[in-house]
Amino acid sequence: MKIELQALEHAYPGGDKALDGVDLTLDGNEPVAIIGQNGAGKTTLVKHFNGILRPTGGKVLIDGIDVNERSTAEWSRSVGYVFQNPDDQLFLESVRKEFEFGPRQIGMSDQDIAHRVDSIAELVGLTKKLDVHPFDLTPTEKKFCTIGAVIMMDPSVVIFDEPTCGQDASGNARLARIIERLKAQGRLCITISHDMKFVTANFSRVIVMYHGRVLLDGQAREVFAQTDTLRRSFVTPPPVTRVAQGAGLKETVFSSPRSSTPLLRKGTIVADVIAQIYGIRNVEDARMVIDMGGEHIGVSYGKIKRTPGQLDCERAREIFEGVQPQAVRIGLTVAEDIDEISENLREAMPDVLHLSGDIEGISPAEVAELKSRFPELKIMQAIPVLAGVPLDEQKVMQYVKDYEPVSDFFLIDTKAPAAGDIGATGLTHDRAIDRAIIEATDVPCIIAGGLDASNVAEAIYATHPYGVDSFSLTNYDDDRADTDRCKDPAKVEAFYQGGQRCLRSLSSAMPMWISSCPIRVFSTRSARRSNIRRSASREEEPRRTRPWRWRSSAWMYRSWAPWEMISTGVSLCRTSRMRAWT
């Protein structure tokens, strides 16, 4: 099927021009990715392909036929569209009925429908969920339910709008298999995505949109080599590409030859480092951090005011909603009552809950209870390290042992001796303690405590962490530190560049191959419904071989221990909601 756009324009009621003279041809079965910032016109564009929207100027031709000559219902037989939000498409009482509805409307036989239901259910991983109500499915399963329902119609063109939103690594792998199958069947797959790693792995042709126009259109390697144009359109290349560009490689790099390169073990520098910037108080600062490369937004919040800079639940929810689908949301609390915490979570649900109060105020059993109340919630437990106190005189290793079974992440932070809560002091502690904790546990560890642009690279070298964190030291130094716009862009950028110094050091001393292990910019003492998930429960597979995933429209993922990652350096990069990687 061939889709031709001729000077396509679209203006919404009120005069807002979403498309401005787009000329484009889509043909054959080679998958196509459409990328660009929010508001670039991506979704508006693809909604013209089956008549959901009609041109206000120019033409859309499908196999030479003007889209205006047929109804949307007629076009849906040949051009299937999977909405970003599954709830916009699901309306029947079982997955099976969702699958059967479209084919029955177009006159497909019962025998063909039954055969396709079994085949498509297997493809999308819902064989055992056919008789389940769609709204009883997980968000990931809902997405695959809508994908299956569209593919059931046997369209020649399938359009996915942000299909990786809410997916973990296995979900992304399933999506890749679906795209490959559509290609093998001669069907054209068009995908809108903010997940650059997924784009480069699965699409040879990439279209970049900006302000309703096509800025770039070509092979992925050619497109992602246009760094100035990408920057102008607010598109960030995949993490590994940015690492390679930072190392001075001329070739556009999307992955590393892992099979021919020995893995780095404990005692080596790790490139897989997440940068967290805590203390976000409004959407503008959150988006600023995202634009600089971060996608992980953290907020301290609660109904009861407990700390300076803490937001109420309504404002936290506003930030969480304002960064979708680009960011993973993390919520910080110092409360010690799980009923109070639960009430806050119901008002504003993050992807990750950061417990940063008195560690002995909430027992491991109570943390387990929280996780049972909110099965998709992931826990980041703060581990308090006393400044100036030797390791053998502290309880940190016992805390690690006690909270390891119920924690998805540890944040190792400095605790002032007289303070009840953990962190937000700007104080440093002995990094050898961080290293001891990291080597003693398989839980991913993020280090904090007095980190800024001047010492973050040194801390990475010394500890080999899963992530680094900065809170107060990325705030303004003047009265603005107490306002909603408290984050100093210069300090955030400097912290980012501090991590890049590791890259420059390593790139001169290590082989010129690049790992797909990114470094990301986290933000605030809270994070997002990234959806950090594990691929399997603790009961299903041994601890040391279990992958870790952050799901969001993205999930943070750890194949093995972070020190086992291949790398040449550190890159603090934007991902798509703690996006999964292997």
N, C-alpha and C positions, 0 to 999 in steps of 0.2 A: 504494500500500500504506500502511496506517495502523498505526502502532505506538502502543499505549497502555500506560503504566505506572501502576499503581494502588498507592500506598503500598508501593512495591518496597523490600524489604530483602534484604540478603545478608550472611551472616556466614560467614567461613572457619573450618575446623576449628581449634579453639583459642580461638574466641570473638571474634576480631577482626571488628568490624562495618564492612564496606566501604561498604555502602549503607544509608541510614537514612530510610526513608519517602519515596522519590522518586515524585512525581506528574508525569507528562510525557506529552505527545502529539506525535508526529512524523507528519506527513502531507504529501502532495503531492510535488512534485519540486524544491522549493527547497533547495539544499545547506545543511547544518547543520554548524557547527563546535562541538566540545565542548572547552573549555579548562579549565585549572586546574593547580595544582602537582602534582608526583609524589605519589601516595598519595591523591589527592582522590576516587578512585573511578571515573574516566573509563573505563578499560579494563574494569573489573568491570561497569560499566553496560552497555556495548555487547555484551559477551559473553552477555548475557541475550537479545539480539534474535534469535539463531538457536539458542538452546538449549545453547551451549557451557557456560554456567553456568545453574543453575536457582534460582529465588527461594527464600529461606528464610522469606520473609514477603511478603505482597502478591501482585500478579499482573502478568504481562506478556501482553498481548493483541495478536495480529497479525491484522489484519482481523477482529477479534472472536473469534478462536480462541485459547484459552489455550496458551501455548508448551509447557506440560507435556503436552499432548495428542498431540504429535508428536515424533519423534526429531530429533536434530541433523542427521542426514543428510537427512531430509525438508525441514527448514527451510533447509538450505544451498542448495536449489534456488531459493529466493526471496530469501534474505538472505545475501549473500556477505561474507566477512570476510577482510581482508588484514592479517596479523599485522605487528607492528612489525619483527620479525626475520625476514627471508626464509628463513633456514636452518630455521626452524620449519615451513615449508610445502613446501619443495622436497625431493623424494625420488627422482625419476626421472632417467634418464640423458641427456635432451636437453630443450631448451626446447619443441620440438614435442610431445613426449610429455607434458610438464607441461600444455600447453594442451589436449591431446586427452583427458586422463584423466577430468576431471570430466564433460564432455559425454557420453562413452561410458557413464559410470555411470548417467546419467539417460536413456539411450536415444536420444540425438540421432543422426540419420543421418550416415553417412560423408560424404555430399555437403555437408550443412550444416556439419559439423565442418571440412571442408577449406576451405570458403568463409570460415568464421569465423576459422580460424587465420590466413589471409592478411590479413584485415581487422584483427584484433586485434593481430597482429604489427606492422603498420604503425602502428597507434595508439600502441603502447608503445615503438616504435623498435627492434624486435628482428627485423626482416625478414631481416637477414643473419646472425642468430645462432640460427636455428631448430634447427639440428643440432648446436649447441654444448652441452656438458654445463653445467647451471646453475651448478655450483661452479667453472667456469672463467670465469664472467662477473665483471665488476666489481661492487662492492657496489651501485652505482646500477642496473646492468642486472639484478641479482638482484631488486631491489625491483620493477622493472617487469615482470619475469617473473612474480612472484606476483600482481601486479595483473592482468596479462593472463590468467593461469590462472583467476582468480576471475570476471573479466568474461566469459570464454568460457562460463560456466554460464548467462549471460543472466538474472541475478537482478534482481528489482525494487528491491532495496535493496543498496547497496554500502557497506561500512564500511571506512575506511582508518584504521589505527592508526599515527600518526606517519609519514605518507608522505614528509615533507620531510627526514627524517633521512638524511644522507649525500648530499643532492641539491645540485647547483650551480644556477646561474640557468637553464640550459637544461632541467634536470630539473624544476625548479619550474614552468617554462612548460609543459612537457609535461603535468605533473600538472593544471595549470589547464585545459588543453585537454580532458583526459579528464573532469574534473568537469563542464565545460560540455557535453560530448557526452552524458554520462549525464543531465544535466538536460534537454537537448533531446529525449532519448528517453523522457522521462517517468519516469525513475528517481530515487529518493531517494539522495543521497550524504551519508553521515554521516562526519565526519572528526575525529579527535583530533589536536591539534597544539599544539606549543609555539612555533611560528613565527607571531607575531602579524602580521607583515607579510603573510604568505601568507594568513592568516585574513581580514584586512580586505580583501584584494584579491579574494577568491573566495567569501566567504560573507556573505550578508545576515543570516542568523540565527545568533546566537552564544549558547551555553549555558555558564555558568561554574559549575564544581563546586568544593566545598570540604567536606572531611570527610564525604563520602558524601551530601551534599545539594546541591540546585540553589540557588545564590545569586542568579543572574541568568539571565534568558531573554528575549531580545528582539532587535531589530534591532541590528546591529553598532555604529552610531553612538550608540544609546542605551546600550548596554552599556559601551562604552569611555568614556562620559562619567561613569560612576559610579566616580570615582577612589578614593574611600574604600573602597568595597566591593571593588574590584580589589586595592587594597593589602592589605586584610585577607585576601584569598584568595591572596596572593602571585603575582598576575598582573600583568605589566608591559605597558602599552600599546605599540603599535608605536613605533619611534623617532621618526618624523615627528609622531605624535600627542603625544608627550612634549615635543618641541620647541615645538609649537603651544601646548600648555598652559603651558609655561614662559614663552612670549612673551605670555601673557595673553589668547589668543584664546578666545572663548566657544564657537565652533563646533568640533565634533570633526573634526579634520583627519586624513586618511589619505594624501594625496598632494598634489603641487603641480602647477599648470598649466604644465608645462614648455613646451608648445607656444607659449604666449603670453608667455613670459618669456625675455629674453636670457640666455645662459649667462654665468656669471662666468668670467673668464679669469685668467691669471697676473697677480699683483699685487693680487688681491683676497683677502678672508678666505674661508676654506673651512670649511663645516660638517661635512664628512665626515672626522671625526677620531676615530681609535680611541684609547682610553685603556688602556694596558697597565700592569698592576701585577704586578711580578715578585716572586719569592721565596716562593711558596706551598709549605708543608711538610706540610700535612695536608688531609684532605677537609673538615673543619669550616671552615677559613679559605677554602678554595676556594668552598664554598657561601655563605659570608658575602659574598664578592665578587660571586658570581652574584646573590644577593638584593638587592644594592645596584645592580644594573644590568649586571653583567658576565656574560659567558658564555664567556670565553676565559681558560683557565687554563694557566699556565706553570710548569714544574718543572725545576730543575737536578738532574740525576741521572747515575748511571753506576756501574759495578761497582768502579772504582778511585776512591778518594777524592781529589779534586783541589782542591776549594774549600770554605770554610766554608758550612754550610747545605745542602750537596749531599746528596741522598737516594740510597739504593740503588735498584736497578731494581724490586725488589718493591714498595717503598713508592710509587714513582712510578706503577707500574701500578695500585696501589690507588686513587690519586687520579684517574688517567685514567678508570678504570672507575666511580669514585664520582660523577663529574660527568656521565656520559652520561644522557640524550642532550642535555643542555642546553648543553654547553660545547665549544669548540674547544680542543684540547690542544696545547700547545707544549712542546717539550723543549729545554733548554739544555745545551750541552756546551762545555768548554774543551779537550777532548782533541784531539790533532793526528794521531792514527793512525786511518785510516778503517776498519781491521779492528776496532779497539777500539770505535769508534763504531757500526759495523755490529752488533757483538755486543750492545751496549746497546739498539739499536733493536729487535732480535729479542726482547729481554726485555720491553721496554716501548715500544711504538710510538706516538709522538705523531702529530699531523697535520702539524706544522711542526717542523723541526729548526733550532734557533738556534745557529749557530757563533759562539762568543764567545771563543775562545782567541786566540793569536797569529795574526793574519790570514795571515802568511807561512808559518805552520806547515802549512797545507793549501792546496795550489795549486788554481786553477780546474779543472784537469784532474781532480784528486782529488775535488772537489765533484761534477763531472760523473759520475765513477765511482759516487759514493754515490747519485746520482739514478738511475743505471741499475740499481743493485742494488735500490732501493726506488722503483719508478716513481710511486707515488702520494704520496710524501713531497715536501713543499715545503721550500725552504731560505730561512731568514732569516739573511743574512750581516751580522755586526756590522762597521761601518766605524769605525776608531779615529781620534778627533780629539784631538790633544795640546792640553791647556789652556795658554793663554798663548803659543801659537806661531802666527805668521801663516800664512795659507793657503798662500802661495807657498813656505813652508819645510816643508810637510808633503806626504805622499804620498797623501793621501786621494783626490784626483781620479784618480790612477793606479789606486788600488784599485777605485774605482767602475767605471772603464773595464774593468779586468781581470775583475772578478767579475760584471759586469752580465749576461753571457750565461748564467750558471748560477744566478742568484739570483732568487727570487720576491719577496723583500723585503729591504730594507736597514734595519738599525737603527743609527743614527748616535749613537755614545756617546763619552763622555770617557775617554781613556786616560791614566793617570798615566805620566809619562816612564819611571820605573823599573820599571813593572809589565809582565808578559808578557801577561796577559789583559786583556780589554776590559771596562770598566764596573764596576758595583757599588762605585764610589768615592765617590759623593755630590758629586763635583766638577763644575763647570760649564765650558763652553767658549763660544767666540764663536758666537752663533747666526747670524751672517752666513755662517759656513762651512756650517751646515746648509742655509741658503737656497741657497747656491751649488750644493751637491750636489743638492738637490731639483730645481732648475731645469736641471741637467745630465743627468738621467736620467729614464727612463720607469718605472723600478722603483719601486714604492711605498716611501716612506721614513718610518720611525718615528723620532722624535727622542728622545733620552734625555740623561742627564747632569745630575744635580742638580735635577731637576724636582720641585716639590711644589705644594701648594695656593697658595702665594704667587706663583709665577712661571709656572704652566702657561698661563694665559690670555695673558700677555705673549709667551711662546714661540710660541703658536699664531699670534698676530698677526704676529710677526716672520718666521716661516718658512713658514707655510702647509703643514704636513706632512700626511702620510697618517695619522699617529698620534702619540701622546705616551706616554711610558713613565716609570714610577717604580718603584724597587726599594727601596733601603735607607731612603729618606725616608718610606715608608709603614709602617715597622716601629715597634714600641714604642721608647720612649727608655730604658726601664729593663731589668732582667734578663730580662724576657719576650722581648726581641729575640733571645735565644739559644735560645729554646724552639721547639717545633713550632708553637705558636699565636703566631707572631711578628708577625702583621699587626694593626695598630691600627685597629679599625673607624672610629674618629673621623678618623684621618688619611686612610683610604681615602675616606670620605665627603667630607672636605674637598677632596681632590684632584678628586673628582667635581664638587663645587660650584665649584672653581676654573675648570673648563671651562665651567660654566654662566654664569660672568661674561661670557664671550664672547657668549653668547646675549643677555644683558640689554643689552649694549652695542650689539650689532648690531640687535636688535629695535627700538631707538629710532631707528636711522639708516637702515634699509632698508625696502623695501616689505613689507607684511604678507602675504606668501605664503611657504609652507613647502616645502622640498625633501624628497624622500624619502631624502636622504643622512643616515644616522644617525651617531652617535658612540658607540662601544662601549667597554666596559671590558674590557681584555685582562688577563690576570693571569699572572705569573711568567715567568722566563726559560725558557720552554718554552711550548708551546701545545697544541693538541689535534688528533686526527686529524680535524680539521674537514674535512680533506679539501680543503684549498685546492688548487683545480685551475684550470687555464686552459682556456678553452673550445676552444682549438685549439693545436696545436703551433706552435713557432716557425717551422717550415718551411711551415705551411699558410697563414699570413696575416701581413701586415706588422706589425712590432713596434708601431708607434704606433696602430694601430687594433684591436689585440688586447685583448679583455676579460680581466680578471683575476678569478678566482673563488677564494674560500675555500669549500670544500665542508663541512656538518654539520651533520650532521644539520644543513648550514650552510655556507658558504663565504664568505669575504670576497671581495667583488666590486668591480671598478672598471671602469666603462663606458669612461671615457676617463681622461685625466690628472686627478688629484684637484682641481686648480685650475679645472677646467671644470665642477665640480659646482654646481648651483643650491643656494642656501641663504640662510637668514637668521641662522644662528647655530650654536652648538655644543651638542650634547646627548649626554651619555654615557649610553648606553642599553644595556639587555640585548637581545641578539639571540638568535637561535636558532642557535649554533655558528658563528661568523662567517657569518651568514646572507647569502645572495645578495641583491643588489638591483640595480636599473638606474637 
